Amino acid sequence: MSTTTAKSTVTAKLEKREGCIQAALNILGDKWSPLLLGQLIASPKTFCELETALGGISPRTLSARLEKMADHDIIAKQLYCKHPPRYRYELTNKGRELQSILKAMGDWGDKYHNA
């Protein structure tokens, strides 16, 4: 197979998956969501722990991202204190499947960070 044929095959496969890629970007394609998921890989965290770890994120944005990912079953929200209500956030099985993607993004960033 020639290089041109191989490239056109890869391009055709990506074009067929364009809708799937767009669906993933609709959930994860903002600045904070991948960083938020990266924080939850190590261990479950509270809202305040996430806010501190993601210096610069506003509480409103953090809340919106957490809600969006919970709606998509990527993270789970566990009540750990009833008065006042306090929650701990953790990755679901679906969320843990994103670990390899986040690692690949980090590896790519390491490789080309100073390029």
TORLUM-233104 format. One record per atom (N, C-alpha, C, O): atom name; residue in one letter; x, y, z. Coordinates in steps of 0.1 Angstrom, whole numbers, padded with zeros to 4 digits. Layout:
N
   atom   rest       u       v       w
     CA      A       X       Y       Z
...
***
This chain:
115
   atom   rest       u       v       w
      N      M    0009   -0012    0000
     CA      M    0000    0000    0000
      C      M    0009    0012    0000
      O      M    0018    0013    0008
      N      S    0006    0022   -0009
     CA      S    0014    0034   -0009
      C      S    0011    0043    0002
      O      S    0001    0041    0009
      N      T    0020    0053    0005
     CA      T    0018    0062    0015
      C      T    0005    0070    0013
      O      T   -0002    0073    0023
      N      T    0002    0074    0001
     CA      T   -0009    0082   -0003
      C      T   -0022    0074    0000
      O      T   -0032    0079    0006
      N      T   -0022    0061   -0003
     CA      T   -0034    0053   -0001
      C      T   -0036    0051    0015
      O      T   -0047    0051    0019
      N      A   -0025    0049    0022
     CA      A   -0026    0047    0037
      C      A   -0032    0060    0043
      O      A   -0040    0059    0052
      N      K   -0027    0072    0038
     CA      K   -0032    0085    0044
      C      K   -0047    0086    0040
      O      K   -0054    0091    0049
      N      S   -0051    0083    0028
     CA      S   -0065    0085    0025
      C      S   -0074    0075    0033
      O      S   -0085    0079    0036
      N      T   -0069    0063    0036
     CA      T   -0076    0054    0044
      C      T   -0078    0059    0058
      O      T   -0089    0058    0064
      N      V   -0068    0065    0064
     CA      V   -0068    0071    0077
      C      V   -0078    0082    0077
      O      V   -0086    0084    0086
      N      T   -0077    0091    0067
     CA      T   -0086    0102    0066
      C      T   -0100    0098    0065
      O      T   -0109    0104    0071
      N      A   -0103    0088    0057
     CA      A   -0117    0083    0055
      C      A   -0122    0078    0068
      O      A   -0134    0080    0071
      N      K   -0114    0070    0076
     CA      K   -0118    0065    0089
      C      K   -0121    0077    0098
      O      K   -0131    0076    0106
      N      L   -0113    0087    0098
     CA      L   -0116    0098    0107
      C      L   -0128    0106    0103
      O      L   -0136    0110    0112
      N      E   -0130    0107    0090
     CA      E   -0142    0114    0085
      C      E   -0155    0107    0090
      O      E   -0165    0113    0093
      N      K   -0154    0093    0089
     CA      K   -0166    0085    0094
      C      K   -0169    0087    0109
      O      K   -0180    0086    0113
      N      R   -0158    0090    0116
     CA      R   -0159    0091    0131
      C      R   -0161    0106    0135
      O      R   -0162    0108    0147
      N      E   -0162    0115    0126
     CA      E   -0163    0129    0129
      C      E   -0174    0132    0139
      O      E   -0172    0140    0148
      N      G   -0186    0126    0137
     CA      G   -0197    0128    0146
      C      G   -0194    0123    0160
      O      G   -0197    0129    0170
      N      C   -0186    0112    0161
     CA      C   -0182    0106    0174
      C      C   -0172    0116    0181
      O      C   -0173    0118    0193
      N      I   -0163    0121    0173
     CA      I   -0153    0130    0179
      C      I   -0160    0143    0183
      O      I   -0156    0148    0194
      N      Q   -0169    0148    0176
     CA      Q   -0176    0160    0180
      C      Q   -0184    0157    0193
      O      Q   -0185    0166    0201
      N      A   -0190    0145    0194
     CA      A   -0197    0142    0207
      C      A   -0188    0142    0219
      O      A   -0192    0147    0229
      N      A   -0176    0137    0217
     CA      A   -0166    0137    0228
      C      A   -0162    0151    0231
      O      A   -0161    0155    0243
      N      L   -0160    0159    0221
     CA      L   -0156    0173    0223
      C      L   -0167    0182    0229
      O      L   -0164    0191    0237
      N      N   -0179    0178    0227
     CA      N   -0191    0185    0233
      C      N   -0190    0184    0248
      O      N   -0195    0193    0256
      N      I   -0185    0172    0253
     CA      I   -0184    0170    0267
      C      I   -0171    0174    0273
      O      I   -0170    0180    0284
      N      L   -0160    0172    0266
     CA      L   -0146    0173    0271
      C      L   -0138    0184    0265
      O      L   -0127    0187    0268
      N      G   -0144    0192    0255
     CA      G   -0136    0201    0247
      C      G   -0135    0215    0252
      O      G   -0131    0224    0245
      N      D   -0136    0217    0265
     CA      D   -0134    0230    0271
      C      D   -0121    0230    0279
      O      D   -0115    0219    0280
      N      K   -0117    0241    0283
     CA      K   -0104    0242    0290
      C      K   -0103    0234    0303
      O      K   -0093    0228    0306
      N      W   -0114    0234    0311
     CA      W   -0113    0229    0324
      C      W   -0117    0214    0326
      O      W   -0112    0207    0335
      N      S   -0125    0208    0317
     CA      S   -0129    0194    0319
      C      S   -0118    0184    0319
      O      S   -0118    0176    0329
      N      P   -0109    0184    0310
     CA      P   -0098    0175    0311
      C      P   -0089    0177    0323
      O      P   -0084    0167    0329
      N      L   -0087    0189    0327
     CA      L   -0079    0192    0339
      C      L   -0086    0187    0352
      O      L   -0080    0182    0361
      N      L   -0099    0189    0352
     CA      L   -0108    0184    0363
      C      L   -0107    0169    0364
      O      L   -0105    0163    0375
      N      L   -0108    0162    0352
     CA      L   -0107    0147    0352
      C      L   -0094    0143    0357
      O      L   -0092    0133    0364
      N      G   -0083    0150    0353
     CA      G   -0070    0146    0357
      C      G   -0068    0147    0372
      O      G   -0061    0139    0378
      N      Q   -0075    0156    0379
     CA      Q   -0075    0157    0393
      C      Q   -0082    0145    0400
      O      Q   -0078    0141    0410
      N      L   -0092    0140    0393
     CA      L   -0100    0129    0399
      C      L   -0094    0115    0396
      O      L   -0099    0106    0402
      N      I   -0084    0114    0388
     CA      I   -0078    0101    0385
      C      I   -0071    0096    0398
      O      I   -0073    0084    0401
      N      A   -0064    0104    0405
     CA      A   -0057    0100    0417
      C      A   -0066    0095    0428
      O      A   -0064    0085    0434
      N      S   -0076    0103    0430
     CA      S   -0086    0100    0441
      C      S   -0098    0109    0441
      O      S   -0097    0120    0435
      N      P   -0109    0105    0448
     CA      P   -0120    0114    0449
      C      P   -0116    0127    0456
      O      P   -0108    0127    0464
      N      K   -0123    0138    0452
     CA      K   -0120    0151    0458
      C      K   -0133    0158    0461
      O      K   -0144    0156    0454
      N      T   -0132    0167    0470
     CA      T   -0144    0176    0473
      C      T   -0143    0188    0464
      O      T   -0133    0190    0457
      N      F   -0154    0196    0464
     CA      F   -0155    0208    0456
      C      F   -0143    0217    0459
      O      F   -0137    0222    0450
      N      C   -0141    0219    0472
     CA      C   -0130    0229    0476
      C      C   -0116    0223    0472
      O      C   -0108    0231    0468
      N      E   -0114    0210    0473
     CA      E   -0101    0205    0469
      C      E   -0099    0207    0454
      O      E   -0088    0210    0450
      N      L   -0110    0205    0446
     CA      L   -0109    0207    0432
      C      L   -0107    0222    0428
      O      L   -0098    0225    0420
      N      E   -0114    0230    0435
     CA      E   -0112    0245    0433
      C      E   -0098    0249    0436
      O      E   -0092    0257    0428
      N      T   -0092    0244    0447
     CA      T   -0078    0247    0450
      C      T   -0068    0242    0440
      O      T   -0059    0249    0435
      N      A   -0070    0229    0436
     CA      A   -0061    0223    0427
      C      A   -0062    0229    0413
      O      A   -0052    0229    0406
      N      L   -0073    0234    0409
     CA      L   -0075    0240    0396
      C      L   -0075    0255    0397
      O      L   -0084    0262    0393
      N      G   -0064    0261    0403
     CA      G   -0063    0275    0405
      C      G   -0067    0283    0393
      O      G   -0062    0281    0382
      N      G   -0077    0292    0396
     CA      G   -0081    0301    0385
      C      G   -0095    0297    0380
      O      G   -0101    0305    0373
      N      I   -0100    0286    0383
     CA      I   -0114    0282    0379
      C      I   -0124    0289    0389
      O      I   -0122    0289    0401
      N      S   -0134    0295    0383
     CA      S   -0144    0301    0392
      C      S   -0153    0290    0397
      O      S   -0155    0280    0391
      N      P   -0159    0293    0409
     CA      P   -0169    0283    0415
      C      P   -0180    0280    0405
      O      P   -0185    0268    0405
      N      R   -0185    0290    0398
     CA      R   -0196    0288    0389
      C      R   -0192    0278    0378
      O      R   -0200    0269    0374
      N      T   -0180    0280    0372
     CA      T   -0175    0272    0361
      C      T   -0173    0258    0366
      O      T   -0177    0248    0360
      N      L   -0167    0256    0378
     CA      L   -0164    0243    0384
      C      L   -0177    0236    0386
      O      L   -0179    0224    0382
      N      S   -0187    0242    0392
     CA      S   -0200    0236    0394
      C      S   -0207    0232    0381
      O      S   -0212    0221    0380
      N      A   -0206    0240    0371
     CA      A   -0212    0237    0358
      C      A   -0205    0225    0351
      O      A   -0212    0216    0346
      N      R   -0192    0224    0352
     CA      R   -0184    0213    0346
      C      R   -0187    0200    0354
      O      R   -0189    0189    0348
      N      L   -0188    0201    0367
     CA      L   -0191    0189    0375
      C      L   -0205    0184    0372
      O      L   -0207    0172    0370
      N      E   -0214    0193    0371
     CA      E   -0228    0189    0368
      C      E   -0229    0183    0354
      O      E   -0236    0173    0352
      N      K   -0222    0189    0344
     CA      K   -0222    0184    0330
      C      K   -0217    0169    0330
      O      K   -0222    0161    0323
      N      M   -0205    0167    0337
     CA      M   -0199    0154    0336
      C      M   -0207    0144    0344
      O      M   -0207    0132    0341
      N      A   -0214    0148    0355
     CA      A   -0223    0139    0362
      C      A   -0235    0135    0354
      O      A   -0239    0124    0354
      N      D   -0240    0145    0346
     CA      D   -0251    0142    0337
      C      D   -0248    0132    0326
      O      D   -0256    0124    0322
      N      H   -0235    0132    0323
     CA      H   -0230    0122    0313
      C      H   -0224    0110    0319
      O      H   -0218    0101    0312
      N      D   -0226    0108    0332
     CA      D   -0221    0096    0339
      C      D   -0206    0094    0338
      O      D   -0201    0083    0338
      N      I   -0199    0105    0338
     CA      I   -0184    0105    0338
      C      I   -0179    0106    0352
      O      I   -0168    0100    0356
      N      I   -0186    0113    0360
     CA      I   -0182    0114    0375
      C      I   -0195    0111    0383
      O      I   -0206    0112    0378
      N      A   -0192    0107    0395
     CA      A   -0203    0105    0405
      C      A   -0202    0114    0416
      O      A   -0190    0118    0420
      N      K   -0213    0119    0422
     CA      K   -0213    0128    0433
      C      K   -0218    0121    0445
      O      K   -0230    0116    0445
      N      Q   -0210    0120    0455
     CA      Q   -0213    0112    0467
      C      Q   -0215    0121    0479
      O      Q   -0206    0129    0482
      N      L   -0226    0121    0485
     CA      L   -0229    0129    0497
      C      L   -0221    0123    0509
      O      L   -0223    0111    0512
      N      Y   -0213    0131    0516
     CA      Y   -0206    0126    0527
      C      Y   -0209    0134    0540
      O      Y   -0205    0130    0551
      N      C   -0217    0145    0539
     CA      C   -0221    0152    0551
      C      C   -0235    0158    0548
      O      C   -0237    0165    0538
      N      K   -0244    0156    0557
     CA      K   -0258    0160    0554
      C      K   -0261    0175    0558
      O      K   -0268    0182    0551
      N      H   -0254    0179    0568
     CA      H   -0257    0193    0573
      C      H   -0244    0200    0576
      O      H   -0237    0197    0585
      N      P   -0240    0210    0568
     CA      P   -0246    0213    0555
      C      P   -0242    0202    0545
      O      P   -0232    0195    0547
      N      P   -0249    0201    0534
     CA      P   -0246    0191    0524
      C      P   -0232    0193    0518
      O      P   -0229    0204    0513
      N      R   -0224    0182    0518
     CA      R   -0211    0182    0513
      C      R   -0209    0170    0504
      O      R   -0214    0159    0507
      N      Y   -0203    0172    0493
     CA      Y   -0201    0161    0483
      C      Y   -0187    0158    0480
      O      Y   -0178    0167    0481
      N      R   -0184    0146    0476
     CA      R   -0171    0142    0471
      C      R   -0174    0137    0457
      O      R   -0183    0130    0455
      N      Y   -0165    0140    0448
     CA      Y   -0166    0137    0434
      C      Y   -0156    0126    0430
      O      Y   -0144    0127    0434
      N      E   -0160    0116    0422
     CA      E   -0151    0106    0418
      C      E   -0155    0101    0404
      O      E   -0166    0103    0399
      N      L   -0145    0095    0397
     CA      L   -0147    0090    0384
      C      L   -0156    0078    0384
      O      L   -0155    0069    0393
      N      T   -0165    0076    0375
     CA      T   -0173    0064    0373
      C      T   -0164    0055    0364
      O      T   -0153    0058    0360
      N      N   -0169    0043    0361
     CA      N   -0162    0034    0352
      C      N   -0160    0041    0339
      O      N   -0150    0040    0332
      N      K   -0171    0047    0334
     CA      K   -0170    0055    0321
      C      K   -0160    0066    0322
      O      K   -0152    0068    0312
      N      G   -0159    0072    0333
     CA      G   -0148    0083    0335
      C      G   -0134    0077    0335
      O      G   -0125    0083    0330
      N      R   -0133    0066    0342
     CA      R   -0119    0059    0342
      C      R   -0114    0055    0328
      O      R   -0102    0054    0326
      N      E   -0124    0052    0319
     CA      E   -0120    0049    0306
      C      E   -0113    0060    0299
      O      E   -0106    0058    0289
      N      L   -0114    0072    0304
     CA      L   -0108    0084    0298
      C      L   -0093    0085    0302
      O      L   -0086    0094    0296
      N      Q   -0088    0078    0312
     CA      Q   -0075    0079    0317
      C      Q   -0064    0077    0306
      O      Q   -0055    0085    0305
      N      S   -0066    0068    0297
     CA      S   -0056    0066    0286
      C      S   -0056    0077    0277
      O      S   -0045    0081    0271
      N      I   -0067    0083    0274
     CA      I   -0068    0095    0265
      C      I   -0061    0107    0272
      O      I   -0053    0114    0265
      N      L   -0064    0109    0285
     CA      L   -0057    0120    0292
      C      L   -0042    0118    0293
      O      L   -0035    0128    0291
      N      K   -0038    0106    0295
     CA      K   -0024    0103    0295
      C      K   -0017    0106    0281
      O      K   -0007    0112    0281
      N      A   -0024    0101    0271
     CA      A   -0019    0104    0257
      C      A   -0018    0119    0254
      O      A   -0008    0123    0248
      N      M   -0028    0126    0259
     CA      M   -0027    0141    0257
      C      M   -0016    0147    0265
      O      M   -0009    0156    0260
      N      G   -0013    0142    0277
     CA      G   -0002    0147    0285
      C      G    0011    0143    0279
      O      G    0020    0152    0278
      N      D    0012    0131    0274
     CA      D    0025    0127    0267
      C      D    0027    0136    0255
      O      D    0039    0140    0252
      N      W    0017    0138    0247
     CA      W    0018    0147    0235
      C      W    0023    0161    0239
      O      W    0031    0167    0233
      N      G    0016    0166    0250
     CA      G    0020    0179    0255
      C      G    0034    0180    0259
      O      G    0041    0190    0257
      N      D    0039    0169    0266
     CA      D    0053    0169    0271
      C      D    0062    0169    0259
      O      D    0072    0176    0259
      N      K    0059    0162    0249
     CA      K    0067    0161    0237
      C      K    0069    0174    0229
      O      K    0080    0178    0225
      N      Y    0058    0182    0228
     CA      Y    0058    0194    0220
      C      Y    0056    0206    0228
      O      Y    0054    0217    0222
      N      H    0057    0206    0241
     CA      H    0055    0217    0250
      C      H    0064    0229    0246
      O      H    0059    0240    0246
      N      N    0076    0227    0243
     CA      N    0086    0238    0240
      C      N    0088    0239    0226
      O      N    0097    0247    0222
      N      A    0081    0232    0217
     CA      A    0083    0232    0203
      C      A    0078    0245    0197
      O      A    0079    0247    0185
***
